[in-house]
Amino acid sequence: MKTKPSSPGRILLFRLILIAALIATTLSGSASAVQWRQLARTERHDVALASDSVRLNANGRLMVWLRFIPRGERQRREAAAEYGSKEYRLHLENYEIDCGEKSAVMGMIDVLGAGGKRLSRQKGNGQPDTIVTGSVLDRAALLVCPELDEAATDTEEAPDAAVETASAAAPTPQISDEAKEQIAIARRRTESAPVDQEAWTALGNAYFDADMPRQAIEAYNRALAIKPDNSDVLNDQGAMFRQTGDFTKALANFEKALAYDPNNLESLYNIGYVYAFDLNRIDRAQDIWKRYLTLDSSSERARQVQSYIEHYGR
């Protein structure tokens, strides 16, 4: 039965409520742990979105939490200086996203130290800012915001529209012409030599450089099917698993690479990094870092590892 027309504003709010409920239901993980979904990689940080943080507030905005983990020690020190804490390890940013206006309000920033200890909470400016196309917030908005048909006039149609848009896809990364060319060259090589391990590795590397982790993982799978003991490919694929937020598979890759090559420094470094910065297992990371230093004690990376041990050992 048809109902009388409602105002576009009421339909918009009604659909946002349904979308928020569906997102919270379908994307949330266990009650005991936040589920982080890899969102973007900037020059300084790996950025993830808390899948179970999406909520609709009284103002009709979607509330989300983003996690920013420094990509290395240099970036960590820069962020530590910016946020005024030598103990800085990562930070969380809370936003209210207005899907209709394509704007966002920063609510707060939580600065975290070792073990997830909150070092400080900083208030945002409270003012809505336009979301810049291609930015981290733009990616977050594309992921959580529904595509709304404001011209609809029947409230009974809203549930179907919500179901159709609840599984909004992650944004497609912007790929440079050079990266596209490298991918095309590598794909032609795999077509002409489908059992060439190096060809599939080159394709995986091309996707890696283009920031296309899922495609890189598939290409590396083909390479490993031909030569499963290639520690370099295992490490690169592990990095791609980590970028998608699958830390368990990333760790399995790094440990498998280390099993094939017990002196593989890249594997040791990666294992320690995942344990420390993704899984909050500083104790396990310390053991790995100390093992690293028995093989390399003088390189720039060794000095970085030593700084981790000294810093988190306290």
VMD Tcl script that draws the C-alpha trace (Angstrom):
set ca {
  {0.00 0.00 0.00}
  {1.32 3.42 -0.94}
  {1.81 6.02 1.76}
  {1.63 9.73 1.37}
  {4.80 11.46 0.14}
  {7.38 12.41 2.74}
  {9.85 15.26 2.56}
  {13.27 14.48 0.99}
  {14.95 15.38 4.28}
  {12.95 12.75 6.22}
  {13.64 10.12 3.58}
  {17.35 10.96 3.65}
  {17.52 10.65 7.44}
  {15.47 7.42 7.44}
  {17.80 5.82 4.91}
  {20.89 6.93 6.82}
  {19.51 5.28 9.95}
  {18.98 2.04 8.05}
  {22.41 2.22 6.45}
  {24.13 2.85 9.78}
  {22.32 -0.10 11.34}
  {23.27 -2.40 8.48}
  {26.91 -1.27 8.50}
  {27.18 -1.79 12.24}
  {25.66 -5.27 11.85}
  {27.49 -6.49 8.77}
  {30.93 -4.97 9.27}
  {31.43 -5.24 13.01}
  {33.75 -7.87 14.39}
  {33.76 -9.58 17.77}
  {32.74 -7.66 20.84}
  {36.17 -8.19 22.35}
  {38.30 -6.48 19.69}
  {38.05 -3.61 17.26}
  {38.06 -4.75 13.64}
  {40.28 -2.50 11.53}
  {39.84 -2.32 7.77}
  {42.82 -1.07 5.75}
  {41.88 2.22 4.13}
  {44.91 3.99 2.66}
  {48.68 4.44 2.80}
  {49.94 8.00 3.01}
  {53.51 9.24 2.94}
  {53.67 9.01 6.74}
  {51.01 6.55 7.89}
  {49.12 3.34 7.23}
  {45.48 4.31 7.78}
  {42.65 1.97 8.75}
  {38.97 2.42 9.57}
  {37.29 0.77 12.58}
  {34.56 -1.22 10.87}
  {32.43 -1.43 13.99}
  {32.77 2.27 14.84}
  {30.28 3.53 12.25}
  {27.31 5.11 14.02}
  {24.67 7.68 13.11}
  {24.49 10.59 15.56}
  {21.62 12.93 16.35}
  {22.81 15.39 13.68}
  {22.45 12.84 10.91}
  {26.23 12.40 10.52}
  {28.09 9.10 10.43}
  {30.68 8.82 13.19}
  {33.88 6.89 12.37}
  {37.27 6.24 13.94}
  {40.45 6.17 11.85}
  {43.76 4.68 12.99}
  {47.09 6.17 11.89}
  {50.21 3.99 12.32}
  {53.58 5.49 11.31}
  {55.22 3.66 8.40}
  {58.65 3.74 10.05}
  {60.70 5.15 12.88}
  {61.38 8.44 11.11}
  {57.66 8.99 10.60}
  {56.99 8.00 14.21}
  {59.47 10.58 15.48}
  {57.92 13.26 13.28}
  {54.45 12.44 14.62}
  {55.78 12.31 18.19}
  {57.09 15.85 17.78}
  {53.82 16.98 16.21}
  {51.67 15.58 19.02}
  {54.08 16.54 21.79}
  {54.83 13.10 23.21}
  {58.03 11.10 22.92}
  {56.03 7.99 23.84}
  {53.80 8.36 20.76}
  {53.28 5.15 18.80}
  {50.07 5.76 16.86}
  {46.96 7.91 17.02}
  {43.23 7.65 16.41}
  {41.06 10.34 14.84}
  {37.30 10.58 15.32}
  {35.17 12.20 12.60}
  {31.52 12.98 11.94}
  {30.93 12.60 8.20}
  {28.04 14.41 6.53}
  {27.35 12.27 3.48}
  {24.92 14.74 1.93}
  {27.17 17.80 2.29}
  {30.41 15.87 1.64}
  {31.98 17.44 4.71}
  {33.42 16.20 7.99}
  {33.90 17.47 11.52}
  {36.89 16.26 13.54}
  {35.68 15.37 17.01}
  {38.88 14.35 18.76}
  {42.32 12.77 18.48}
  {43.54 10.06 20.84}
  {47.35 9.80 21.04}
  {48.43 6.29 22.05}
  {51.64 4.85 23.40}
  {52.95 1.33 24.03}
  {50.28 -1.26 24.76}
  {47.56 1.05 23.53}
  {47.86 3.36 26.54}
  {46.20 6.68 25.85}
  {48.72 9.47 26.32}
  {46.40 12.36 25.57}
  {43.05 13.27 24.07}
  {42.91 16.38 21.92}
  {39.71 18.09 20.84}
  {39.00 18.77 17.19}
  {38.04 22.18 15.86}
  {34.33 21.31 15.83}
  {33.84 22.99 12.46}
  {32.79 21.14 9.29}
  {35.42 21.06 6.55}
  {34.87 20.06 2.93}
  {36.17 16.55 2.21}
  {38.98 16.79 -0.34}
  {38.67 14.39 -3.27}
  {41.21 11.59 -3.04}
  {41.99 12.23 0.62}
  {41.84 9.67 3.41}
  {38.50 11.10 4.52}
  {37.21 10.85 0.96}
  {38.07 7.14 0.96}
  {36.35 6.70 4.30}
  {33.24 8.50 3.06}
  {33.13 6.42 -0.12}
  {33.27 3.31 2.03}
  {30.57 4.17 4.58}
  {28.23 6.60 2.83}
  {25.25 5.22 0.91}
  {24.26 6.46 -2.53}
  {20.96 8.13 -1.86}
  {18.06 8.87 -4.21}
  {16.60 12.00 -2.68}
  {13.88 12.12 -5.32}
  {12.18 9.01 -3.89}
  {8.79 9.71 -2.32}
  {7.62 6.40 -0.81}
  {8.84 5.42 2.64}
  {8.14 1.74 1.99}
  {10.83 1.78 -0.72}
  {13.54 2.85 1.74}
  {14.40 -0.60 3.13}
  {15.15 -1.97 -0.37}
  {17.32 1.04 -1.18}
  {19.22 0.59 2.06}
  {19.90 -3.08 1.40}
  {21.16 -2.30 -2.10}
  {23.66 0.30 -0.90}
  {24.77 -1.11 2.46}
  {27.72 -2.96 0.95}
  {29.38 0.11 -0.55}
  {32.61 -0.93 -2.24}
  {36.02 0.39 -1.25}
  {37.26 3.20 -3.50}
  {39.37 2.41 -6.53}
  {42.88 3.76 -6.08}
  {44.11 6.47 -8.42}
  {46.66 4.82 -10.71}
  {49.23 6.81 -12.65}
  {49.72 6.28 -16.36}
  {53.20 4.94 -15.66}
  {51.82 2.36 -13.22}
  {49.15 1.31 -15.72}
  {51.81 0.82 -18.35}
  {53.94 -1.31 -16.02}
  {50.93 -3.46 -15.15}
  {50.06 -3.90 -18.84}
  {53.64 -4.92 -19.69}
  {53.74 -7.42 -16.83}
  {50.36 -8.89 -17.76}
  {51.44 -9.42 -21.35}
  {54.51 -11.20 -20.06}
  {52.41 -13.60 -17.96}
  {50.18 -14.28 -20.95}
  {53.14 -15.25 -23.12}
  {54.86 -17.21 -20.32}
  {52.15 -18.47 -17.92}
  {54.54 -20.77 -16.01}
  {57.29 -18.17 -15.58}
  {57.65 -17.42 -11.89}
  {59.52 -14.19 -12.56}
  {56.72 -12.96 -14.84}
  {54.10 -13.40 -12.11}
  {56.43 -11.81 -9.58}
  {56.86 -8.80 -11.86}
  {53.07 -8.48 -12.16}
  {52.73 -8.68 -8.37}
  {55.40 -6.00 -8.01}
  {53.59 -3.78 -10.51}
  {50.35 -4.07 -8.54}
  {52.33 -3.54 -5.31}
  {53.75 -0.26 -6.64}
  {50.29 0.82 -7.85}
  {48.86 0.31 -4.33}
  {46.55 -2.50 -5.47}
  {47.09 -5.08 -2.71}
  {44.42 -7.63 -3.60}
  {45.58 -7.90 -7.20}
  {49.19 -8.11 -6.01}
  {48.28 -10.96 -3.64}
  {46.72 -12.94 -6.48}
  {49.73 -12.44 -8.75}
  {52.09 -13.46 -5.96}
  {49.94 -16.56 -5.42}
  {50.65 -17.59 -9.01}
  {54.37 -16.99 -8.52}
  {54.43 -19.03 -5.30}
  {52.54 -21.87 -6.94}
  {55.56 -22.22 -9.24}
  {58.25 -21.61 -6.62}
  {56.87 -21.72 -3.05}
  {60.19 -21.13 -1.29}
  {60.86 -17.66 -2.67}
  {61.32 -15.60 0.50}
  {61.26 -12.28 -1.36}
  {57.84 -13.01 -2.85}
  {56.56 -14.28 0.51}
  {57.69 -11.06 2.18}
  {56.11 -8.85 -0.49}
  {52.85 -10.78 -0.40}
  {52.91 -10.55 3.40}
  {53.20 -6.78 3.13}
  {50.11 -6.79 0.90}
  {48.18 -8.94 3.37}
  {49.13 -6.45 6.06}
  {47.92 -3.56 3.94}
  {44.49 -5.21 3.64}
  {44.39 -5.57 7.42}
  {44.89 -9.36 7.44}
  {47.69 -9.44 10.01}
  {47.36 -13.20 10.59}
  {48.13 -14.03 6.97}
  {50.85 -11.38 6.84}
  {52.57 -12.92 9.85}
  {52.21 -16.44 8.38}
  {53.94 -15.26 5.20}
  {56.83 -13.62 7.02}
  {57.35 -16.67 9.23}
  {57.25 -19.01 6.23}
  {59.87 -16.87 4.49}
  {62.01 -17.06 7.62}
  {61.61 -20.84 7.74}
  {62.99 -21.07 4.20}
  {65.75 -18.56 4.95}
  {66.59 -18.37 8.71}
  {68.89 -15.38 8.14}
  {66.38 -13.32 6.21}
  {66.57 -9.87 7.78}
  {63.48 -8.55 5.97}
  {61.37 -11.37 7.41}
  {62.65 -10.78 10.94}
  {62.00 -7.06 10.74}
  {58.49 -7.60 9.35}
  {57.60 -10.17 12.01}
  {58.70 -7.83 14.78}
  {56.81 -4.93 13.24}
  {53.52 -6.86 13.01}
  {53.81 -8.18 16.56}
  {54.56 -4.70 17.93}
  {52.44 -2.33 15.91}
  {49.53 -4.48 14.73}
  {49.07 -7.17 17.39}
  {50.26 -5.30 20.51}
  {52.66 -8.15 21.37}
  {55.63 -6.06 22.43}
  {57.13 -8.98 24.38}
  {57.20 -11.17 21.27}
  {58.45 -8.29 19.13}
  {61.36 -7.73 21.54}
  {62.49 -11.34 21.09}
  {62.38 -10.99 17.31}
  {64.22 -7.66 17.34}
  {66.99 -9.07 19.52}
  {67.35 -11.96 17.10}
  {67.58 -9.45 14.27}
  {70.49 -7.69 15.96}
  {72.47 -10.92 16.21}
  {72.56 -10.93 12.38}
  {72.82 -7.19 11.72}
  {74.08 -4.69 14.27}
  {75.43 -1.82 12.17}
  {72.98 -0.90 9.40}
  {70.48 1.97 9.51}
  {67.68 -0.52 10.03}
  {69.64 -2.17 12.86}
  {69.85 1.21 14.59}
  {66.11 1.56 14.12}
  {65.52 -1.88 15.64}
  {67.80 -1.00 18.56}
  {65.75 2.15 19.16}
  {62.57 0.03 19.27}
  {64.12 -2.27 21.87}
  {65.30 0.62 24.04}
  {62.06 2.55 23.72}
  {59.56 -0.23 24.29}
  {61.77 -2.09 26.75}
  {61.05 0.65 29.25}
}
mol new
graphics top color blue
foreach p $ca { graphics top sphere $p radius 0.5 }
foreach p [lrange $ca 0 end-1] q [lrange $ca 1 end] { graphics top cylinder $p $q radius 0.2 }
display resetview
